[in-house]
Amino acid sequence: MNQAVQIQDGFEVLEEKMVIRLIVSGLIMHCHISGVGVNKMAAFYQDHQFDLEELINERVEEELWDENGVIHINADSICS
């Protein structure tokens, strides 16, 4: 399914997870990235921002989110 995805720059920290906000076809959604220590999140985001955006777009296209509309990504899947 082709859906318009807008990914906001930057991230927030929620319960020790990196959270990226995105808008999909007018709906606000979130992507939770686990597996990154809070003190390393800024460097991880800077190093992997475009990889994250690509993965988020893929997950949206495949409609891979939980019942709350949250996309989950483990940092290990990007670093491997």
CYANA upper distance limits for C-alpha pairs under 8 A (distance plus 0.5 A):
  1 MET  CA     61 GLU  CA      6.16
  1 MET  CA     62 GLU  CA      7.76
  2 ASN  CA     61 GLU  CA      6.81
  3 GLN  CA     24 VAL  CA      7.05
  3 GLN  CA     25 SER  CA      6.49
  3 GLN  CA     60 VAL  CA      8.06
  3 GLN  CA     61 GLU  CA      7.31
  4 ALA  CA     23 ILE  CA      8.47
  4 ALA  CA     24 VAL  CA      6.16
  4 ALA  CA     25 SER  CA      5.74
  5 VAL  CA     22 LEU  CA      7.42
  5 VAL  CA     23 ILE  CA      6.24
  5 VAL  CA     24 VAL  CA      5.16
  5 VAL  CA     25 SER  CA      7.18
  5 VAL  CA     57 ASN  CA      7.48
  5 VAL  CA     60 VAL  CA      8.38
  6 GLN  CA     22 LEU  CA      6.03
  6 GLN  CA     23 ILE  CA      5.57
  6 GLN  CA     24 VAL  CA      7.04
  7 ILE  CA     20 ILE  CA      8.07
  7 ILE  CA     21 ARG  CA      6.88
  7 ILE  CA     22 LEU  CA      4.86
  7 ILE  CA     23 ILE  CA      6.98
  7 ILE  CA     53 GLU  CA      7.62
  8 GLN  CA     20 ILE  CA      7.61
  8 GLN  CA     21 ARG  CA      6.32
  8 GLN  CA     22 LEU  CA      6.28
  9 ASP  CA     20 ILE  CA      8.45
 10 GLY  CA     20 ILE  CA      7.43
 10 GLY  CA     45 TYR  CA      8.29
 11 PHE  CA     18 MET  CA      6.85
 11 PHE  CA     19 VAL  CA      5.95
 11 PHE  CA     20 ILE  CA      5.34
 11 PHE  CA     21 ARG  CA      7.72
 11 PHE  CA     45 TYR  CA      8.49
 12 GLU  CA     18 MET  CA      6.41
 12 GLU  CA     19 VAL  CA      5.58
 12 GLU  CA     20 ILE  CA      7.08
 13 VAL  CA     17 LYS  CA      6.07
 13 VAL  CA     18 MET  CA      5.41
 13 VAL  CA     19 VAL  CA      6.38
 13 VAL  CA     38 VAL  CA      8.07
 14 LEU  CA     18 MET  CA      7.05
 14 LEU  CA     19 VAL  CA      7.12
 16 GLU  CA     37 GLY  CA      7.85
 16 GLU  CA     38 VAL  CA      6.60
 17 LYS  CA     32 HIS  CA      6.70
 17 LYS  CA     33 ILE  CA      6.36
 17 LYS  CA     34 SER  CA      5.86
 17 LYS  CA     35 GLY  CA      8.31
 17 LYS  CA     36 VAL  CA      7.92
 17 LYS  CA     38 VAL  CA      7.97
 18 MET  CA     32 HIS  CA      6.20
 18 MET  CA     33 ILE  CA      5.52
 18 MET  CA     34 SER  CA      7.13
 18 MET  CA     36 VAL  CA      8.12
 18 MET  CA     38 VAL  CA      8.31
 18 MET  CA     41 MET  CA      7.45
 19 VAL  CA     30 HIS  CA      6.92
 19 VAL  CA     31 CYS  CA      6.04
 19 VAL  CA     32 HIS  CA      5.18
 19 VAL  CA     33 ILE  CA      6.81
 20 ILE  CA     30 HIS  CA      6.15
 20 ILE  CA     31 CYS  CA      5.60
 20 ILE  CA     32 HIS  CA      7.14
 21 ARG  CA     28 ILE  CA      7.59
 21 ARG  CA     29 MET  CA      6.51
 21 ARG  CA     30 HIS  CA      5.14
 21 ARG  CA     31 CYS  CA      6.94
 22 LEU  CA     28 ILE  CA      6.34
 22 LEU  CA     29 MET  CA      5.75
 22 LEU  CA     30 HIS  CA      6.39
 22 LEU  CA     31 CYS  CA      8.10
 23 ILE  CA     27 LEU  CA      5.78
 23 ILE  CA     28 ILE  CA      5.01
 23 ILE  CA     29 MET  CA      6.34
 24 VAL  CA     28 ILE  CA      6.97
 24 VAL  CA     29 MET  CA      7.41
 24 VAL  CA     60 VAL  CA      8.46
 29 MET  CA     69 GLY  CA      6.55
 29 MET  CA     70 VAL  CA      6.76
 30 HIS  CA     69 GLY  CA      7.70
 30 HIS  CA     70 VAL  CA      5.66
 30 HIS  CA     71 ILE  CA      6.85
 31 CYS  CA     56 ILE  CA      7.97
 31 CYS  CA     70 VAL  CA      6.08
 31 CYS  CA     71 ILE  CA      4.98
 31 CYS  CA     72 HIS  CA      6.27
 31 CYS  CA     73 ILE  CA      7.76
 32 HIS  CA     70 VAL  CA      7.49
 32 HIS  CA     71 ILE  CA      6.68
 32 HIS  CA     72 HIS  CA      5.50
 32 HIS  CA     73 ILE  CA      6.72
 33 ILE  CA     72 HIS  CA      6.62
 33 ILE  CA     73 ILE  CA      5.34
 33 ILE  CA     74 ASN  CA      6.00
 33 ILE  CA     75 ALA  CA      6.74
 34 SER  CA     72 HIS  CA      8.22
 34 SER  CA     73 ILE  CA      6.95
 34 SER  CA     74 ASN  CA      5.37
 34 SER  CA     75 ALA  CA      6.43
 35 GLY  CA     74 ASN  CA      6.27
 35 GLY  CA     75 ALA  CA      5.72
 35 GLY  CA     76 ASP  CA      7.33
 36 VAL  CA     40 LYS  CA      6.92
 36 VAL  CA     41 MET  CA      6.59
 36 VAL  CA     44 PHE  CA      8.15
 36 VAL  CA     75 ALA  CA      6.87
 37 GLY  CA     41 MET  CA      6.80
 40 LYS  CA     44 PHE  CA      6.61
 41 MET  CA     45 TYR  CA      6.43
 42 ALA  CA     46 GLN  CA      6.67
 43 ALA  CA     47 ASP  CA      6.56
 44 PHE  CA     48 HIS  CA      6.41
 44 PHE  CA     49 GLN  CA      8.36
 45 TYR  CA     49 GLN  CA      5.60
 48 HIS  CA     52 LEU  CA      6.54
 48 HIS  CA     78 ILE  CA      8.24
 49 GLN  CA     53 GLU  CA      6.74
 50 PHE  CA     54 GLU  CA      6.64
 51 ASP  CA     55 LEU  CA      6.68
 51 ASP  CA     78 ILE  CA      7.58
 52 LEU  CA     56 ILE  CA      6.53
 52 LEU  CA     78 ILE  CA      8.14
 53 GLU  CA     57 ASN  CA      6.63
 54 GLU  CA     58 GLU  CA      6.76
 55 LEU  CA     59 ARG  CA      6.69
 56 ILE  CA     60 VAL  CA      6.65
 56 ILE  CA     71 ILE  CA      8.03
 57 ASN  CA     61 GLU  CA      6.67
 58 GLU  CA     62 GLU  CA      6.75
 59 ARG  CA     63 GLU  CA      6.29
 59 ARG  CA     64 LEU  CA      5.45
 59 ARG  CA     65 TRP  CA      7.80
 59 ARG  CA     71 ILE  CA      7.78
 60 VAL  CA     64 LEU  CA      6.63
 60 VAL  CA     65 TRP  CA      8.04
 64 LEU  CA     71 ILE  CA      7.09
 65 TRP  CA     69 GLY  CA      5.87
 65 TRP  CA     70 VAL  CA      5.68
 65 TRP  CA     71 ILE  CA      4.95
 65 TRP  CA     72 HIS  CA      7.51
 66 ASP  CA     70 VAL  CA      5.88
 66 ASP  CA     71 ILE  CA      7.00
 66 ASP  CA     72 HIS  CA      8.48
 73 ILE  CA     77 SER  CA      7.86
 74 ASN  CA     78 ILE  CA      8.02
 75 ALA  CA     79 CYS  CA      6.92
 76 ASP  CA     80 SER  CA      6.43
